[in-house]
Amino acid sequence: FFSAADAGIVQEIRAQGLVNAAFSGSKAWVSVSGHAEVVLDVAKKKELWNAAVETFASEGPESAQTVLLRIDADSAEYWENPGGAASLVAGWVKQKLTGKPAEPGDSNSVEL
């Protein structure tokens, strides 16, 4: 991940290093826990640089104000619901009406 060097998350990573990153889409969610570090390598920043990053990091990859955050994952958890949000809501309603547990999709935890 790209970040500004003076961002709060950068200071937290330098102080502790333990992180959790969560990502979601309309039908899936994943949470990754691990250790993070701040990366200052200009060559790596140039390699990963793109137009989307440039919209919020206008200083460029050579700037000391632009850093990378690297996460080495220890574990991950995922949840997948092929029916999307509507299916999830329908499952909750069904549970309330019938008392039968909702079946929201597949989930699992993985140690990495």
N, C-alpha and C positions, 0 to 999 in steps of 0.2 A: 504494500500500500504506500502511496505517496502521502506526505504530510508536510506541514510547515514546521520547521525546527523548533519554533517557540510555542507550538500547540500543547495544550495540557496533557494529551495522551502521550506525547513524546517524553514529557517530564515524568509521567507515571511509569512508563516503560523503563526509563533509565533508573528510577528508584526501586522498582520491584520486578518488572519483567513478566509477571504472570498475566495472561490475557484470555479473553473469551471473545471470539468473533462469531456473529450469527448472520446468516444469509437466508432470505426467504424469497419465494416466488409465489405464483398463484396456486400451485399445487404441491409445493415441497418447502421444507425448512431444514437447515443444517446449522449446527452449533459446534465450533471447534475450540478446544481449550489447549493451551500450551504456553510456551515461553516466547517472548518477543525480544527483538533487539533493534536498535536504531542503526541503519546502514548509511554510510556517507560516501560510498564508492561511486565516483562520478561516471565511470564506465558502465556500471550497472544501471545507474539512473538514465543514462543516454539510451541504453539497450531497451528499457521499459517505457521510455517517454513516448507519448502520443498526444494527439490533438485534444482529447478529453482531459488529460492531466494539465495541459497548457491553459485551459480555461480557468483553473483556480490557482495554478502555480506559474504565473507569468514570468517569474525570475529566471526560469530555465533550469535544466538539469545540472549545470555547472555551479549554480548558486549554493552556498552553504545554508541558505534558508530553506532549501528543498531537500528533504531527507526521505529515505525509504524505511518502512517498518516491515521487518521480516518475522513471520510466525513459524516456529517449529512446533507442529501439533503433537500433543500427547494423547489426546482422545477426541472423539467426535460422536455426535448424536444426530440422527436424522429422523425426519418424519415425512411421510409422503401420503398425500390424499389425492388419488387420481380424479375424484369428482370435484375437486376444488372447494372453494369457500361455501358454495351453496349446499354441497353434499355434507359438509361439516355442520352447518346450521341445521339441516334436516335431521342429521343424526342426533344432535342435542335435543331437538324438539321431540323426536321419537323416544328418546330416553326419558324425558319428562312425562310424556303421555303414557308410555307402556311400562316404565320401570326397567326395561331391558337395557343393558349397557350399549352405548354407542360404539360403532366400529369405524373409527375415523381413518383408518388406513394402516400402512406399515410403518413401524418405527424400530430403531435399534441403536445401541451404543457400541462403539468400537474403540478398543485401546490400540494406539498406534505405536 
